[in-house]
Amino acid sequence: MAVIKHITILSLVVFLLLALHFRGAVSSSFDDDGDEDNEEYVLDSVFSNTTSTLSRRSRFLAYAVIKTIKKGASCGANTKKKAQVCNGVSANKGTSLLYCCKKHCRNVLGDQNNCGVCGRKCGLGQRCCGGVCTNVLKNAANCGKCGKKCKHGVKCEYGYCGYA
């Protein structure tokens, strides 16, 4: 009887280890955006922001022109002017839409934790494709990652076109 008890416990431990290993493998292979921490968003339209320190020095330096925003830049922390930098601003030729989510600029068209709107998280095996949480494990138009299309008639299985 003790042998059966030990075998049962051992099999449960093995099962849990395999389940955790599989979950880690799936999440690490599909959560890698290729984004780097030093990524910058190039704004589609130049954003002018007045700054009090520059406007006091000269009337010619009254406006600071913002052309890029770093990924995760601070916004809305102290002033309303900072929040305006990434509230509905289009970037990267329309492929990014920046909003201030929890005091940081986020691309709601591709952010796993802010997909479409601030705070909407995509589930396991899903990616944020154009602001919509998409199951990239079996979507032929977004197979494995956003925008990767399988050839006509080829199914997307487990994030690969024509897996079998």
N, C-alpha and C positions, 0 to 999 in steps of 0.2 A: 504494500500500500504506500509506503514511503517513497518507493521508486517511482510510482506513477505521479505522486505529488511533485517530486523533483523534476521529472520530465515535463510536466505541465508548466511549471514555473520557468524552466529553461526555454521551452518553446515560446512562451509569452515574451520573454526578454528578447529572444531572437527576432520575433515578429515586430516588436517595438523598434528595435535597432534598424531593421530593414525599412520600416515605414518612415522613420526619421531620415534615413539616408536617401530614400527616394524623394521625399519632400524637399530636401536640401538640393538634390541634383536638379529637380524641376525648377525650383525657384531661382537657383543661380544661373541656369542656362537661359531663362526667359526674362529675368529682371535686369540683365545687363544691357543698358541702353546705349553703351558706347559713349555716354556723356562723361565728360571730365569735369572735375571740380572747378577748373579755371575757364569753363565755357562762357562765352559772351553771346548775348542776343544782339543782333544788328537790327536796329529799329527801322521799320519801313518808312516812317516819316520822322523827320527831325523834331525832337521835343525841346522846347525852350522853357527854362525854369529860372525864375528870378532868384537871386541869392542876395541876402542882405549885406554880406561882406563885400561882394563885388560891386553892388550898386552904390555903396558909399564912396568907393575910390574914384569912379569915373562914370560918366553917363554912357560911354562907349562900351564899357564892360558890364553893363547892367544885366545882361542875359547870359546865362551859361547854356551852351548848346549841348544836348545829350544825344549821342548817336548810337551808343551801345550801353547795355546793362549786363552786368555780370550775373550769372546763374546764382540764384539764392540771395541776391542783393537785399539789403535792409530797406524796408518801406513802411510808411505809416507809423513809425515808432514815436516820433516827437512832433512832426509838423504835417499839415495837410499837403504841403508842397511835395514832400517825399512820397506820399501815397499816390499822388497823381502820376508819378513816373511810370507805374506799372498797373494802372487800373484800366484794363481793356485796350492795351497798346499792342498793335500788330508788329511782329518782328520776323526776321529771316524769310522775307518774301512771302508772307502769309502762312508759313508753316507753324508759327508760334503765336500764341495769344497770351499776353502776360497780365496776371492779376496779382494783387497783394493778398496773400494767404498767410495768416498768422505772422504778420510783420516781415514776410519775405516774398520777393517776386517769384512767381511760379508760372510755368507754361501749362495752362489748363488743357491744351490739345495733346500733350504727351507725358504729363506727370502722373505716375502711378498712384500717388496719394491725393491728387487734386485733379481728377479726370472730369473735364467739362465744367465743373464748379469747384470751389474751394471745399476741401474736406471729403470729397467722394473718392473712396479707395477702391482700386480694382482687386479682385480676388486672385487666388492661386491659379496660375496658368493663363491669366489675363494680362493684357497690356492696354494702355490708353492710346487708342488709334483715332486721331482727329477729335478727341474729346469724348469718345465712347469706349467703355470697357469692353474689350473684344477677346473672346477665347481664341488665342493664337495656336492652340493645340489641334484644332479641327476646322479652322476657317480658311477656305481655299484662297480668299482674297488677301488674307493677312496670316500667312502660314509661318509660325515661328517668330515672326516680328511684323510690325506694321508695314504694309505696302509690299510684302513679298508674296507675289501671286503664283499659284501653281498653274502649270500648262492646262489647256482645255481638256477636260475629262480625267485629270489626275486629282485624286483626293488628297487632302491634307490630313495626315494622321500623326499624332504625337508631335506636332510642330514641324514635320518634314513632308515635303511633297512626294507622294508615291512611296511611303515608308516600307511597305511590304515588298 
